[in-house]
Every structure is written in C-alpha cells, then in structure tokens.
Amino acid sequence: MKALQQIIRRVEENPLQCWALATLVQTEGSTYRKPGARLLVDTDGGTLGVLSGGCLEEEVGRHGRMVIAHAASVLLP
C-alpha cells in the first residue's frame, strides 16, 4: 500500500502534470511483483513504483510516454 500512497501523493503534488498509470494485471511463474502492482509514468518517461526487479520499468516508461502523448491506453503482452 505504501507504493500506492506515494503515487497518489505525487499526483496530488503535481495536479497539472499528465500521467500514465501502469498496472500489472497478470503474471506467470515466480515473479517479483504480483497482479495489482502499479507504476506511475510522467511525460519524460520518469517512473515511480515497481513492476519487476528493475527489468521492465524503462520499457514501461517508454510506453507510458506514448500513452500520454496519444491519450490512449494499451495492453502490453
């Protein structure tokens, strides 16, 4: 819950900023994080939160920037 509180606080502190929120919806096998984990992405691709052991955050940040730019959600495999 601490990560979600940090995400909420960041958005509250920057209400005019555009954000993308990535949410882990499914996993297979042994994983660092479970479904429901979240990662906040800003317009520069900066992130807050954790979806993996550090492997996916940069890629999800790139996709988050595209989501913000096109105002369209995506589901990544």
C-alpha positions as CSV (number, residue, x, y, z in Angstrom):
1,M,0.0,0.0,0.0
2,K,3.0,2.3,0.5
3,A,3.7,2.4,-3.2
4,L,0.1,3.4,-4.0
5,Q,0.3,6.2,-1.4
6,Q,3.5,7.5,-2.9
7,I,1.8,7.5,-6.4
8,I,-1.3,9.4,-5.0
9,R,0.9,11.9,-3.2
10,R,3.0,12.6,-6.4
11,V,-0.1,13.2,-8.5
12,E,-1.6,15.4,-5.8
13,E,1.6,17.5,-5.6
14,N,1.6,17.9,-9.4
15,P,-2.1,18.3,-10.5
16,L,-1.3,19.9,-13.9
17,Q,1.1,17.1,-14.9
18,C,0.0,14.4,-17.3
19,W,0.5,10.9,-16.1
20,A,0.1,7.3,-17.2
21,L,-0.5,4.6,-14.7
22,A,0.7,1.1,-15.5
23,T,-0.9,-1.8,-13.6
24,L,0.3,-5.4,-13.6
25,V,-2.7,-7.5,-14.5
26,Q,-1.3,-11.0,-15.0
27,T,1.9,-13.0,-14.2
28,E,3.2,-16.4,-14.8
29,G,5.5,-18.5,-12.6
30,S,7.6,-16.9,-9.9
31,T,7.6,-13.1,-10.1
32,Y,8.9,-10.2,-8.1
33,R,5.6,-8.4,-8.0
34,K,2.0,-9.7,-8.2
35,P,-1.0,-8.5,-10.2
36,G,-2.1,-5.1,-8.9
37,A,1.4,-3.6,-8.7
38,R,1.5,-0.1,-10.2
39,L,4.0,2.2,-11.8
40,L,3.3,5.9,-12.4
41,V,4.9,7.4,-15.6
42,D,5.4,11.1,-16.3
43,T,5.8,12.9,-19.6
44,D,9.6,12.5,-19.6
45,G,9.3,8.7,-19.0
46,G,10.3,9.0,-15.4
47,T,8.7,6.4,-13.1
48,L,7.5,5.9,-9.6
49,G,6.8,2.4,-8.3
50,V,8.0,-1.0,-9.2
51,L,6.6,-3.7,-11.5
52,S,9.6,-6.0,-11.6
53,G,13.0,-6.4,-10.2
54,G,14.0,-3.4,-12.4
55,C,13.8,-5.2,-15.7
56,L,10.6,-3.7,-17.1
57,E,10.4,-0.2,-15.7
58,E,12.3,1.5,-18.5
59,E,10.3,-0.2,-21.2
60,V,7.0,0.6,-19.5
61,G,8.2,4.2,-19.1
62,R,8.6,4.4,-22.9
63,H,5.1,3.0,-23.5
64,G,3.8,5.3,-20.8
65,R,5.1,8.4,-22.7
66,M,3.2,7.2,-25.8
67,V,0.1,6.6,-23.8
68,I,0.3,10.2,-22.5
69,A,1.1,11.6,-26.0
70,H,-1.8,9.8,-27.7
71,A,-4.3,9.8,-24.8
72,A,-4.9,6.1,-25.5
73,S,-4.5,3.1,-23.2
74,V,-2.6,0.0,-24.3
75,L,-2.3,-3.6,-23.1
76,L,1.2,-4.9,-23.3
77,P,1.8,-8.7,-23.6
